[in-house]
Amino acid sequence: MARAAQIVAKACHWVRRNPGKWESLKAICRRLALEGELVQRGSIYERARQYGLDVRLCSQFRRDHNLWSVLTRFMAMERPSLLSAISFRVTPVDAVDLAAYWRDIVGPDEFVASSLEEARGIWDVQRGAR
């Protein structure tokens, strides 16, 4: 659990230090999802190249699976519809209170869900699965 909390804190610190990159990353992921593409670390890198964005940003996610894993959870908590394009494995990070870490490190959030599990429930309702 301590290692998972460190990973979540690292991701939050990254967002706090890189708000513009965070917004760019979310924009790429939203665009991929709207186009019906899967959102994966490799596809982010390729899409950034296509749009002339700084691929150094995306190469960071290709190398650091833990950072990518946490950041995509935050994206799903903010916009549950991204679950149509992002899949998750259960990891120890899921036992960490992601929203609390975000508030403590980054500041106020725009999440509609307090966890990935809650985001899944919202997405199920939105797409009529429940």
WOJOBEL-V870157 format. One record per residue. SS is DSSP state (H for helix, E for strand, C for the rest). PHI is phi in degrees with one decimal (999 if undefined). PSI is psi as a letter, one per 20 degrees, with the letter a starting at -180 (999 if undefined). Layout:
SS|PHI|PSI + SS|PHI|PSI
This chain:
C|999|h + H|-63.2|g + H|-64.5|g + H|-62.4|g + H|-63.8|h + H|-64.6|g + H|-64.1|g + H|-64.7|g + H|-61.5|g + H|-59.8|g + H|-63.9|g + H|-63.4|g + H|-64.1|h + H|-62.3|g + H|-62.1|g + H|-61.9|h + H|-79.7|h + C|-130.5|l + H|-61.4|h + H|-67.7|g + H|-65.9|h + H|-60.9|g + H|-64.4|h + H|-63.4|g + H|-62.4|g + H|-62.8|h + H|-63.2|g + H|-63.3|g + H|-64.6|g + H|-62.8|g + H|-63.5|g + H|-58.9|g + H|-62.7|g + H|-62.9|h + C|-85.5|j + C|78.9|j + C|-89.1|q + C|-76.6|q + C|-95.3|o + C|-133.2|r + H|-54.8|g + H|-66.1|h + H|-69.3|h + H|-63.9|g + H|-61.4|g + H|-64.7|g + H|-65.3|g + H|-60.3|g + H|-62.2|g + H|-61.5|h + C|-94.6|j + C|71.9|k + C|-83.6|r + C|-66.5|o + H|-73.2|i + H|-61.9|h + H|-57.2|g + H|-76.5|h + H|-66.1|h + H|-61.6|h + H|-75.1|h + H|-63.5|h + H|-86.7|h + C|-112.3|n + H|-61.5|h + H|-63.2|g + H|-62.7|g + H|-59.0|g + H|-59.4|g + H|-73.3|g + H|-61.8|h + H|-69.6|h + H|-64.2|g + H|-60.3|g + H|-61.9|g + H|-66.7|h + H|-67.7|h + H|-80.0|h + C|-138.6|n + H|-55.4|h + H|-62.6|i + H|-64.1|i + H|-65.6|i + H|-69.8|i + C|-123.1|i + C|-121.2|p + C|-113.3|q + C|-129.1|q + C|-97.5|q + C|-72.8|p + C|-133.9|r + H|-59.0|h + H|-59.7|h + H|-67.2|i + H|-88.8|i + C|-90.5|q + C|-76.8|n + H|-60.2|g + H|-63.5|h + H|-66.8|g + H|-61.6|g + H|-57.0|g + H|-61.8|h + H|-69.1|h + H|-104.6|g + C|-92.0|g + C|128.1|b + C|-57.7|q + C|-110.6|r + C|-118.2|k + C|-73.3|q + C|-96.5|i + C|-129.0|q + C|-89.8|i + C|-157.5|r + H|-64.3|h + H|-61.8|g + H|-66.3|h + H|-60.8|h + H|-61.6|g + H|-63.2|g + H|-63.6|g + H|-63.7|h + H|-60.2|g + H|-67.7|g + H|-61.1|h + C|-94.3|j + C|79.7|k + C|-82.1|i + C|-120.2|999
